[in-house]
C-alpha cells in the first residue's frame, strides 16, 4: 500500500528491547482536503534511519504494510491492535519521480506480459 502525504511529525528512535527498535512519524493525508487524516506510521529495526533524510512539511510517498495483532490481556480479554508499518519513503516535494530512501528494489507496478514460452514447466 502507499499514500502521498505531508510529513507532520518525526519522533526519536525507541529502543523497545535489547534487540528491537522502532521509530514513529505522523503524516497529514488529505484525500479529501476538507477533512485531512493524521496517520501515525512506524519504522522498525534497520528502517528507522530512513527518517533521517526527511523534515517536517515535506511532501512524501509512504509505502507501508497494514499489520494487525490479537492479544489476550491479564484479565483474559481479547484486544486487537492495528499498525501501519512503513518500509519505504520517497521525497515527492521537489520531483515526483524521486529515488527511494532505502536500498530495497522498487516493486513492479504490474506483472510482466504472458508469453507462450511461459507455458513450460521449469522442472
GIQUI-V203228 format. One record per backbone hydrogen bond with DSSP energy under -0.5 kcal/mol. CO is the residue of the C=O (numbers start at 0). NH is the residue of the N-H. E is the energy in kcal/mol with one decimal. If there is no record, write none. Layout:
co=<CO/CO>
nh=<NH/NH>
e=<E/E>
//
This chain:
co=<0/2/4/5/6/8/11/12/13/13/16/19/19/20/21/22/23/24/25/25/26/26/27/27/28/30/31/32/36/36/38/38/40/41/42/43/44/45/46/47/48/49/50/54/57/58/58/59/60/60/61/62/62/64/64/66/68/70/70/72/76/78/80/82/82/83/83/84/87/88/89/89/94/98/114/115/116>
nh=<63/61/59/27/56/25/23/14/15/21/19/15/16/44/13/42/10/40/7/8/28/38/5/29/36/32/34/35/28/38/26/40/24/85/22/46/47/48/49/50/51/52/53/57/6/91/92/4/62/89/2/86/87/66/84/82/80/72/78/75/72/70/68/66/84/41/85/64/62/100/60/91/97/90/117/118/119>
e=<-2.4/-2.7/-3.1/-2.8/-3.3/-2.3/-0.5/-0.5/-1.1/-2.3/-0.5/-1.1/-2.0/-2.4/-3.6/-2.9/-2.5/-3.0/-3.0/-1.9/-0.7/-2.2/-2.0/-0.6/-3.4/-0.6/-2.4/-0.5/-3.1/-0.6/-2.3/-0.5/-1.9/-2.1/-2.4/-2.1/-1.7/-0.6/-1.6/-1.0/-1.7/-1.2/-1.9/-1.6/-3.1/-2.4/-1.1/-2.7/-0.5/-2.6/-1.8/-2.5/-1.3/-0.6/-2.7/-2.7/-2.4/-0.6/-3.6/-2.5/-2.8/-2.9/-2.7/-3.2/-0.8/-2.2/-0.8/-2.3/-2.9/-1.0/-2.2/-0.7/-0.8/-0.5/-1.3/-1.6/-1.2>
//
